[in-house]
Amino acid sequence: MENYKKAKVVEKPCPLPFTNLPPDIIEMKVKDGSKIRNLMGYAISKMELDSVRQILFTGSGKAVSKTITCVEIMKRRLGELHQITKVLFKQIEEIWEPIVPEAGLDALTVKRNIPAICVLLSKDALNPQEPGYQAPGS
């Protein structure tokens, strides 16, 4: 790979693993460079409103641990939140191009599966039979 440089990374869209979500649900897409203080300020202010009943946190790759941290802060601050966690894999494609095009090397496409997490937090009761369910206070 010393003869190649990474040209671009393409993330394949991944459908949400939850069904029956309201169309106006707040989705917090946690990235590796996201600041927890900024994410939590927005998310907590929205969840304190009576009209907002659910919030969805998603993160992939290096952002998985930051996503979990945000969820745990929300549960501690607001309390009495029901939770369903889904772990999945997201596919990304890395396109590598030769450093010296005259060398006769072809471009490479590398497909990788990276871990991702989706956590649904709800003020209302969720289905306790759903895999990944956690009751408030557990």
Secondary structure, DSSP 8 states (H G I E B T S, - for coil): -TTEEEEEEEE-----S-SS--TT-EEEEE-TT--HHHHHHHHHHHHTSTT--EEEEEEEGGGHHHHHHHHHHHHHHH-S-EEEEEEEEEEEEEEEEESSGGG----EEEEEEEEEEEEEEESS---TTSTTEE-TT-
